[in-house]
Amino acid sequence: MSEPVIRIKRSAARRRTISARLVDGGATIEVLAPAGATDAELAPIIERLKERIQRRQVKRETADDAALRRRAQELNREYFEGRLRPSEVRYVTNQNTRYGSCTPATGVIRISHRVATMPAWVRDYVLVHELAHLLEPNHGAKFWKLANRYPRTERARGYLIAVGLEGDSDDAPAADVGDTDESGAGGAA
């Protein structure tokens, strides 16, 4: 990763928090800071934020499909007695509003590259969720009985709620973690 440009945007509406994000296709780190923050105060904070963003970028770029497939196989054995037969399990970069998707008719499971930067127990939940769709293509009671075999389901869903893409009702997280349709075409709800 080449050295990004740092752009500081100060705001009177921002009182204490300082955050950063990649913009311009990753070429610029935009730092959002309170109007009264001096360059000297921001310098060490910006350095830490820059390091964090770069670590995440490296992790994202090195999302390993083979490791993901191996982990899906391990979870299949542990929670589904090894009876599931996904044809493909891979990371994708085109899922911006969900963390995973499954097409039951073809056995294809796609996991957002963003999951590679999350804790392993969250990735495992997303994989178990998508594996469960190979048996139950909807988000009905039978599906949740399968998905809830994973002991950290509730904790992982809470994590995803905090990140902002998991539904916060008990019966409607469908459009956020992964979508399927019974025809096997996959897709958004």
Beta strands, then each sheet from edge to edge (+ up, - down):
strand 1: 5-11
strand 2: 19-23
strand 3: 28-34
strand 4: 88-92
strand 5: 100-103
strand 6: 108-112
sheet 1: 1+ 3+ 2-
sheet 2: 4+ 6+ 5-
end
